[in-house]
Amino acid sequence: MIRTLCSTTAPRLHSLHSPVLRRAAAATVPTLLTAARPTPSPAPWPITARTYAQRAPHIAVFEDYDIFNRGPRPRVYVQRFSDRGFYVVQGGAAPDSEAVLLRGPVVLLNGQALLWDVPQETEGIPNSAMYGCMGAWTPACLEILKVVRDRPEIILFGTGKTMLALPPPLQALLKELCISYEVQNTRNACSTFNVLADEGRNVAACLLPLVPTPSRT
């Protein structure tokens, strides 16, 4: 009985290796290999050159020097300063170019250096130890910031030999105009202005000389 079962089962086991199954397996292998191969990624989109509209030529030379209009601002530098004034280079010239001496207080704004007529005496001014001559200033001293269209993002105050505090009325004006400010002595204010201007920042400066000097002399 055992011999009969073995003899009948053996052919069935050998039938798994029949020619029909071998042909079916041979036909399936190429399909599996094709499916296993990595599919190449699609080609990237070609990069096309972008074109930009060119700026129209200047109508007049003074367009670059108009502080009341928005546009390219020539850089202005404080090359050095004396006790009574500032040597300023403007118009996009190199910092080592010949500078112009401006006596008295100056405002550096939108690439221009402007004479600034403000009180500089401290005698009889309340809280002069804290505010110095700025204790006599009113918002009218910074009226130019209301007029210019391209307002600076930050304004530096150089307060002479020592650093003083900015009076509350001027702080309120700058807050109203959304202009940040920083108060330093004049030496540090000049250096900070040059660095920020060289970085292309829209920065302004209000600078007092070390010795009170009228701007009209």
Backbone as CSV, one residue per row, in Angstrom:
resi,resn,N_x,N_y,N_z,CA_x,CA_y,CA_z,C_x,C_y,C_z
1,MET,0.834,-1.200,0.000,0.000,0.000,0.000,0.858,1.234,0.000
2,ILE,1.859,1.216,0.795,2.769,2.352,0.836,3.473,2.519,-0.490
3,ARG,3.874,1.404,-1.110,4.566,1.478,-2.398,3.649,2.068,-3.453
4,THR,2.366,1.776,-3.394,1.426,2.272,-4.409,1.240,3.768,-4.295
5,LEU,1.146,4.284,-3.066,0.981,5.730,-2.888,2.205,6.481,-3.389
6,CYS,3.338,5.957,-3.117,4.557,6.650,-3.574,4.645,6.661,-5.072
7,SER,4.251,5.570,-5.688,4.367,5.516,-7.136,3.383,6.438,-7.807
8,THR,2.213,6.636,-7.172,1.229,7.540,-7.798,1.514,8.996,-7.499
9,THR,2.206,9.272,-6.428,2.482,10.671,-6.058,3.683,11.219,-6.793
10,ALA,4.657,10.411,-7.077,5.891,10.901,-7.695,5.662,11.608,-9.006
11,PRO,4.857,11.073,-9.923,4.659,11.786,-11.185,4.053,13.162,-10.993
12,ARG,3.179,13.298,-9.989,2.585,14.611,-9.750,3.637,15.610,-9.294
13,LEU,4.572,15.166,-8.449,5.634,16.080,-8.030,6.504,16.480,-9.206
14,HIS,6.835,15.530,-10.064,7.665,15.854,-11.227,6.923,16.725,-12.222
15,SER,5.587,16.730,-12.160,4.831,17.519,-13.137,4.988,19.018,-12.922
16,LEU,5.484,19.452,-11.733,5.725,20.882,-11.500,6.811,21.426,-12.407
17,HIS,7.666,20.573,-12.928,8.755,21.000,-13.820,8.422,20.676,-15.251
18,SER,7.190,20.733,-15.604,6.778,20.402,-16.967,7.205,21.488,-17.926
19,PRO,7.333,21.185,-19.197,7.728,22.193,-20.195,6.762,23.348,-20.278
20,VAL,5.492,23.125,-20.012,4.505,24.221,-20.104,4.781,25.287,-19.061
21,LEU,5.053,24.845,-17.818,5.340,25.817,-16.766,6.656,26.533,-17.003
22,ARG,7.646,25.811,-17.551,8.934,26.473,-17.822,8.760,27.583,-18.841
23,ARG,7.930,27.334,-19.873,7.728,28.387,-20.884,6.984,29.585,-20.284
24,ALA,6.027,29.310,-19.399,5.293,30.419,-18.768,6.202,31.242,-17.865
25,ALA,7.079,30.550,-17.133,8.010,31.284,-16.265,9.004,32.091,-17.072
26,ALA,9.464,31.527,-18.197,10.414,32.261,-19.042,9.787,33.510,-19.621
27,ALA,8.482,33.458,-19.900,7.806,34.642,-20.445,7.565,35.699,-19.376
28,THR,7.488,35.300,-18.110,7.193,36.250,-17.026,8.430,36.988,-16.546
29,VAL,9.609,36.364,-16.594,10.835,36.975,-16.064,11.178,38.302,-16.729
30,PRO,11.139,38.407,-18.089,11.459,39.719,-18.682,10.527,40.818,-18.223
31,THR,9.244,40.476,-18.028,8.287,41.491,-17.564,8.630,41.977,-16.170
32,LEU,9.010,41.040,-15.277,9.389,41.436,-13.923,10.653,42.275,-13.909
33,LEU,11.617,41.909,-14.764,12.854,42.690,-14.823,12.591,44.099,-15.330
34,THR,11.688,44.204,-16.320,11.368,45.541,-16.849,10.701,46.401,-15.788
35,ALA,9.805,45.786,-15.009,9.121,46.554,-13.964,10.068,46.959,-12.844
36,ALA,11.128,46.170,-12.609,12.063,46.475,-11.531,13.042,47.576,-11.895
37,ARG,13.225,47.833,-13.207,14.191,48.869,-13.605,13.668,50.252,-13.192
38,PRO,14.543,51.141,-12.719,14.096,52.494,-12.338,13.637,53.273,-13.557
39,THR,12.540,53.982,-13.391,12.005,54.806,-14.477,12.741,56.134,-14.510
40,PRO,13.334,56.516,-15.625,14.062,57.796,-15.670,13.120,58.962,-15.436
41,SER,13.612,59.984,-14.665,12.794,61.167,-14.377,12.645,62.009,-15.634
42,PRO,11.528,62.694,-15.760,11.333,63.521,-16.960,12.354,64.641,-17.032
43,ALA,12.653,65.045,-18.227,13.633,66.113,-18.429,13.115,67.413,-17.837
44,PRO,13.990,68.188,-17.173,13.538,69.452,-16.579,13.123,70.442,-17.654
45,TRP,12.289,71.390,-17.207,11.873,72.431,-18.140,13.065,73.287,-18.519
46,PRO,13.167,73.659,-19.755,14.296,74.517,-20.151,14.212,75.878,-19.480
47,ILE,15.370,76.403,-19.085,15.443,77.713,-18.446,15.509,78.769,-19.537
48,THR,14.546,79.628,-19.522,14.510,80.697,-20.524,15.022,81.985,-19.914
49,ALA,15.656,82.785,-20.690,16.204,84.057,-20.222,15.068,85.028,-19.935
50,ARG,15.163,85.689,-18.782,14.147,86.666,-18.416,14.533,88.043,-18.947
51,THR,13.543,88.758,-19.333,13.772,90.114,-19.826,13.116,91.095,-18.872
52,TYR,13.791,92.192,-18.606,13.290,93.205,-17.703,13.190,94.529,-18.447
53,ALA,12.190,95.269,-18.059,12.014,96.573,-18.690,13.133,97.506,-18.255
54,GLN,13.694,98.213,-19.182,14.776,99.133,-18.880,14.204,100.471,-18.431
55,ARG,14.929,101.100,-17.509,14.489,102.392,-17.003,14.727,103.465,-18.058
56,ALA,13.773,104.355,-18.176,13.897,105.419,-19.162,15.051,106.340,-18.794
57,PRO,15.719,106.933,-19.761,16.821,107.842,-19.454,16.333,109.060,-18.685
58,HIS,17.262,109.674,-17.939,16.918,110.853,-17.159,16.495,111.993,-18.076
59,ILE,15.509,112.738,-17.613,15.099,113.923,-18.364,16.089,115.055,-18.129
60,ALA,16.571,115.146,-16.904,17.523,116.206,-16.573,18.528,115.656,-15.585
61,VAL,19.681,116.295,-15.528,20.744,115.828,-14.645,20.326,115.945,-13.189
62,PHE,19.587,117.004,-12.836,19.246,117.226,-11.443,18.237,116.225,-10.916
63,GLU,17.761,115.293,-11.744,16.824,114.281,-11.259,17.456,113.434,-10.164
64,ASP,18.752,113.167,-10.282,19.432,112.360,-9.266,19.572,113.094,-7.940
65,TYR,19.408,114.405,-7.957,19.640,115.189,-6.753,18.347,115.746,-6.165
66,ASP,17.215,115.297,-6.653,15.933,115.790,-6.186,15.505,114.976,-4.978
67,ILE,15.563,115.557,-3.785,15.239,114.816,-2.574,13.741,114.661,-2.394
68,PHE,12.932,115.331,-3.218,11.487,115.275,-3.059,10.850,114.204,-3.922
69,ASN,11.611,113.499,-4.732,11.076,112.458,-5.602,11.742,111.132,-5.296
70,ARG,11.008,110.075,-5.539,11.549,108.734,-5.346,12.367,108.337,-6.569
71,GLY,13.512,107.747,-6.355,14.347,107.335,-7.468,15.739,107.002,-6.978
72,PRO,16.709,106.796,-7.897,18.075,106.476,-7.485,18.658,107.591,-6.635
73,ARG,19.243,107.243,-5.517,19.828,108.238,-4.623,21.347,108.128,-4.682
74,PRO,22.032,109.191,-5.045,23.489,109.139,-4.988,23.944,109.044,-3.542
75,ARG,25.008,108.317,-3.314,25.498,108.142,-1.956,26.215,109.395,-1.484
76,VAL,26.140,109.644,-0.204,26.819,110.776,0.411,27.614,110.242,1.596
77,TYR,28.838,110.744,1.740,29.740,110.295,2.800,30.207,111.488,3.617
78,VAL,30.470,111.216,4.883,31.198,112.173,5.714,32.646,111.721,5.711
79,GLN,33.475,112.453,4.976,34.875,112.052,4.859,35.622,112.292,6.165
80,ARG,35.385,113.435,6.759,35.973,113.779,8.056,35.206,114.984,8.596
81,PHE,35.520,115.379,9.808,34.854,116.557,10.361,35.823,117.305,11.262
82,SER,35.559,118.578,11.423,36.347,119.428,12.309,35.467,119.845,13.481
83,ASP,35.983,120.726,14.319,35.184,121.172,15.455,33.954,121.953,15.020
84,ARG,34.015,122.566,13.844,32.938,123.470,13.443,32.231,123.062,12.153
85,GLY,32.561,121.925,11.583,31.891,121.558,10.340,32.225,120.149,9.883
86,PHE,31.753,119.844,8.680,31.861,118.492,8.136,32.359,118.552,6.695
87,TYR,33.273,117.650,6.362,33.762,117.508,4.985,32.963,116.370,4.338
88,VAL,32.153,116.739,3.367,31.172,115.819,2.800,31.489,115.556,1.336
89,VAL,31.382,114.298,0.935,31.497,113.884,-0.470,30.128,113.379,-0.894
90,GLN,29.616,113.894,-1.996,28.287,113.488,-2.443,28.260,113.356,-3.956
91,GLY,27.144,112.892,-4.476,26.993,112.717,-5.914,27.541,111.409,-6.431
92,GLY,27.733,110.406,-5.545,28.231,109.114,-5.996,29.727,109.067,-6.213
93,ALA,30.454,110.117,-5.824,31.904,110.116,-5.989,32.544,109.168,-4.984
94,ALA,33.793,108.800,-5.248,34.513,107.907,-4.345,34.727,108.599,-3.002
95,PRO,34.751,107.824,-1.901,34.919,108.435,-0.586,36.201,109.238,-0.430
96,ASP,37.244,108.922,-1.221,38.495,109.658,-1.102,38.554,110.847,-2.056
97,SER,37.430,111.208,-2.683,37.402,112.363,-3.573,37.487,113.644,-2.754
98,GLU,37.677,114.748,-3.450,37.772,116.033,-2.766,36.434,116.371,-2.125
99,ALA,36.445,116.671,-0.846,35.217,116.912,-0.096,34.919,118.403,-0.010
100,VAL,33.674,118.700,0.284,33.208,120.072,0.463,32.987,120.305,1.952
101,LEU,33.503,121.421,2.461,33.345,121.754,3.872,32.014,122.463,4.084
102,LEU,31.198,121.902,4.955,29.936,122.520,5.353,30.051,122.895,6.824
103,ARG,29.960,124.170,7.109,30.107,124.646,8.481,28.761,124.619,9.188
104,GLY,28.794,124.228,10.459,27.580,124.208,11.249,26.839,122.887,11.140
105,PRO,25.630,122.823,11.680,24.837,121.585,11.618,24.454,121.244,10.183
106,VAL,24.352,119.954,9.909,23.972,119.496,8.571,22.949,118.370,8.702
107,VAL,22.175,118.211,7.638,21.254,117.087,7.490,21.678,116.314,6.256
108,LEU,21.893,115.024,6.391,22.215,114.145,5.265,20.963,113.327,4.971
109,LEU,20.392,113.560,3.795,19.089,112.972,3.489,18.983,112.686,2.002
110,ASN,18.598,111.466,1.653,18.396,111.078,0.251,19.593,111.431,-0.635
111,GLY,20.781,111.187,-0.115,21.984,111.403,-0.905,22.429,112.840,-0.992
112,GLN,21.864,113.729,-0.195,22.221,115.138,-0.231,22.656,115.609,1.148
113,ALA,23.526,116.621,1.164,23.967,117.264,2.396,23.370,118.667,2.431
114,LEU,22.593,118.952,3.463,21.869,120.215,3.574,22.285,120.935,4.845
115,LEU,22.459,122.260,4.744,22.715,123.053,5.939,21.460,123.071,6.803
116,TRP,21.674,123.065,8.107,20.562,122.898,9.048,20.638,123.991,10.101
117,ASP,19.667,124.885,10.095,19.656,126.024,11.009,18.800,125.680,12.228
118,VAL,19.446,125.231,13.293,18.743,124.863,14.530,19.450,125.504,15.719
119,PRO,18.748,125.719,16.835,19.393,126.268,18.038,20.497,125.344,18.541
120,GLN,21.603,125.964,18.971,22.735,125.181,19.471,23.180,125.600,20.863
121,GLU,22.594,126.649,21.399,22.970,127.119,22.722,22.149,126.393,23.783
122,THR,22.773,126.168,24.929,22.107,125.449,26.020,21.742,126.359,27.187
123,GLU,22.161,127.618,27.154,21.915,128.522,28.277,20.417,128.813,28.406
124,GLY,19.900,128.636,29.594,18.501,128.936,29.865,17.524,127.887,29.372
125,ILE,17.992,126.739,28.924,17.109,125.691,28.411,16.821,124.692,29.528
126,PRO,15.556,124.402,29.822,15.243,123.415,30.864,15.779,122.023,30.490
127,ASN,16.247,121.324,31.504,16.760,119.956,31.320,17.892,119.906,30.295
128,SER,18.720,120.947,30.284,19.812,120.978,29.310,20.836,119.880,29.575
129,ALA,20.951,119.422,30.824,21.891,118.342,31.113,21.476,117.049,30.418
130,MET,20.175,116.869,30.192,19.688,115.653,29.548,19.562,115.822,28.035
131,TYR,19.013,116.974,27.619,18.711,117.170,26.205,19.691,118.099,25.495
132,GLY,20.508,118.853,26.242,21.404,119.809,25.601,20.622,120.869,24.841
133,CYS,21.169,121.290,23.713,20.489,122.299,22.904,19.205,121.760,22.284
134,MET,19.064,120.436,22.205,17.853,119.870,21.616,16.620,120.123,22.473
135,GLY,16.827,120.550,23.725,15.691,120.894,24.562,14.926,122.090,24.031
136,ALA,15.567,122.904,23.185,14.905,124.063,22.579,14.330,123.753,21.204
137,TRP,14.511,122.540,20.729,14.006,122.194,19.396,12.518,121.880,19.458
138,THR,11.859,122.182,18.373,10.448,121.856,18.196,10.311,120.925,16.995
139,PRO,9.161,120.306,16.791,8.975,119.472,15.598,9.229,120.209,14.297
140,ALA,9.161,121.544,14.319,9.440,122.303,13.098,10.888,122.139,12.649
141,CYS,11.790,121.787,13.567,13.198,121.583,13.195,13.366,120.369,12.284
142,LEU,12.415,119.452,12.315,12.461,118.256,11.467,11.331,118.275,10.439
143,GLU,10.889,119.463,10.082,9.771,119.593,9.146,10.076,118.972,7.792
144,ILE,11.353,118.937,7.411,11.718,118.393,6.103,11.321,116.921,5.980
145,LEU,11.269,116.209,7.095,10.891,114.794,7.046,9.428,114.612,6.653
146,LYS,8.616,115.638,6.870,7.214,115.563,6.455,7.048,115.860,4.972
147,VAL,8.004,116.580,4.399,7.872,117.045,3.019,8.369,116.004,2.025
148,VAL,9.484,115.348,2.351,10.067,114.415,1.391,9.151,113.212,1.210
149,ARG,9.082,112.720,-0.002,8.249,111.559,-0.294,8.944,110.270,0.128
150,ASP,10.233,110.181,-0.125,10.990,108.977,0.214,11.604,109.164,1.595
151,ARG,10.850,108.866,2.629,11.334,109.075,3.987,12.353,108.001,4.360
152,PRO,13.326,108.365,5.178,14.328,107.365,5.584,13.716,106.331,6.514
153,GLU,14.324,105.158,6.532,13.875,104.115,7.456,14.476,104.309,8.837
154,ILE,15.618,104.994,8.895,16.256,105.275,10.178,16.977,106.609,10.068
155,ILE,16.976,107.362,11.148,17.668,108.643,11.185,18.607,108.642,12.389
156,LEU,19.823,109.104,12.168,20.847,109.165,13.209,21.002,110.609,13.667
157,PHE,21.086,110.802,14.964,21.318,112.126,15.530,22.713,112.152,16.135
158,GLY,23.567,113.036,15.616,24.884,113.264,16.189,24.827,114.505,17.057
159,THR,24.965,114.333,18.370,24.677,115.416,19.313,25.927,116.101,19.841
160,GLY,26.986,116.151,19.048,28.192,116.856,19.465,29.185,115.945,20.161
161,LYS,29.847,116.478,21.179,30.890,115.714,21.859,30.325,114.563,22.684
162,THR,29.159,114.758,23.253,28.564,113.734,24.112,27.189,113.333,23.578
163,MET,26.757,112.157,23.976,25.442,111.675,23.563,24.382,112.233,24.496
164,LEU,23.323,112.767,23.912,22.220,113.343,24.665,20.935,112.589,24.341
165,ALA,19.905,112.865,25.104,18.606,112.234,24.868,17.787,113.077,23.901
166,LEU,16.910,112.418,23.171,16.027,113.104,22.232,14.762,113.530,22.980
167,PRO,14.385,114.807,22.893,13.206,115.284,23.624,11.937,114.543,23.197
168,PRO,10.983,114.375,24.106,9.739,113.653,23.784,8.973,114.200,22.583
169,PRO,8.876,115.530,22.361,8.143,115.987,21.172,8.744,115.480,19.859
170,LEU,10.071,115.391,19.795,10.708,114.881,18.580,10.525,113.368,18.463
171,GLN,10.547,112.682,19.588,10.277,111.241,19.552,8.867,110.962,19.033
172,ALA,7.906,111.772,19.475,6.526,111.583,19.027,6.392,111.843,17.531
173,LEU,7.122,112.841,17.017,7.069,113.130,15.586,7.610,111.967,14.768
174,LEU,8.749,111.423,15.173,9.340,110.308,14.430,8.458,109.065,14.503
175,LYS,7.810,108.855,15.631,6.881,107.725,15.737,5.698,107.911,14.802
176,GLU,5.223,109.145,14.697,4.108,109.434,13.786,4.495,109.177,12.335
177,LEU,5.748,109.483,11.990,6.226,109.296,10.617,6.758,107.886,10.370
178,CYS,6.733,107.032,11.393,7.223,105.645,11.273,8.702,105.606,10.881
179,ILE,9.505,106.444,11.522,10.944,106.501,11.272,11.676,106.093,12.550
180,SER,12.530,105.104,12.459,13.357,104.718,13.596,14.475,105.734,13.779
181,TYR,15.008,105.809,14.988,16.072,106.775,15.240,17.076,106.190,16.222
182,GLU,18.256,106.784,16.203,19.316,106.426,17.146,20.115,107.680,17.441
183,VAL,20.435,107.877,18.705,21.176,109.059,19.142,22.573,108.623,19.558
184,GLN,23.592,109.300,19.010,24.989,109.020,19.330,25.741,110.341,19.401
185,ASN,26.984,110.280,19.865,27.799,111.477,19.700,28.130,111.636,18.221
186,THR,28.607,112.804,17.848,28.763,113.108,16.423,29.766,112.184,15.747
187,ARG,30.847,111.860,16.427,31.858,110.994,15.811,31.255,109.632,15.444
188,ASN,30.574,109.003,16.381,29.990,107.691,16.110,28.838,107.773,15.119
189,ALA,28.089,108.852,15.156,26.979,109.001,14.213,27.490,109.090,12.778
190,CYS,28.609,109.800,12.573,29.191,109.882,11.225,29.646,108.506,10.743
191,SER,30.303,107.752,11.609,30.780,106.421,11.220,29.612,105.489,10.915
192,THR,28.587,105.512,11.756,27.429,104.644,11.530,26.718,105.011,10.240
193,PHE,26.603,106.304,9.972,25.950,106.733,8.733,26.712,106.222,7.516
194,ASN,28.029,106.344,7.521,28.814,105.886,6.375,28.638,104.391,6.133
195,VAL,28.602,103.607,7.206,28.448,102.157,7.055,27.080,101.816,6.471
196,LEU,26.028,102.410,7.013,24.681,102.110,6.530,24.468,102.612,5.105
197,ALA,25.026,103.779,4.786,24.898,104.295,3.421,25.634,103.401,2.434
198,ASP,26.790,102.870,2.842,27.545,101.982,1.961,26.798,100.670,1.737
199,GLU,25.969,100.257,2.682,25.157,99.049,2.528,23.910,99.285,1.685
200,GLY,23.690,100.538,1.284,22.515,100.842,0.482,21.259,101.086,1.292
201,ARG,21.396,101.278,2.595,20.223,101.536,3.438,19.729,102.960,3.230
202,ASN,18.435,103.132,3.385,17.837,104.463,3.286,17.959,105.122,4.653
203,VAL,19.094,105.756,4.886,19.420,106.307,6.191,19.625,107.809,6.059
204,ALA,19.270,108.534,7.100,19.485,109.978,7.169,20.252,110.279,8.449
205,ALA,20.812,111.494,8.520,21.566,111.895,9.703,21.367,113.381,9.950
206,CYS,21.219,113.729,11.217,21.188,115.122,11.667,22.391,115.305,12.585
207,LEU,23.351,116.093,12.133,24.648,116.159,12.805,24.919,117.559,13.327
208,LEU,25.332,117.630,14.593,25.773,118.882,15.196,27.289,118.900,15.253
209,PRO,27.929,120.048,14.994,29.389,120.122,15.138,29.783,120.031,16.608
210,LEU,31.059,119.789,16.840,31.538,119.665,18.216,31.462,120.987,18.958
211,VAL,31.659,122.075,18.238,31.566,123.420,18.808,30.392,124.129,18.145
212,PRO,29.483,124.749,18.912,28.344,125.434,18.293,28.796,126.434,17.235
213,THR,28.304,126.256,16.026,28.690,127.083,14.883,27.449,127.359,14.047
214,PRO,27.129,128.633,13.815,25.961,128.934,12.974,26.174,128.424,11.552
215,SER,25.136,127.892,10.956,25.244,127.381,9.593,25.259,128.491,8.560
216,ARG,24.998,129.720,8.958,24.943,130.837,8.014,26.277,131.552,7.880
217,THR,27.309,131.098,8.582,28.608,131.759,8.477,29.366,131.261,7.261
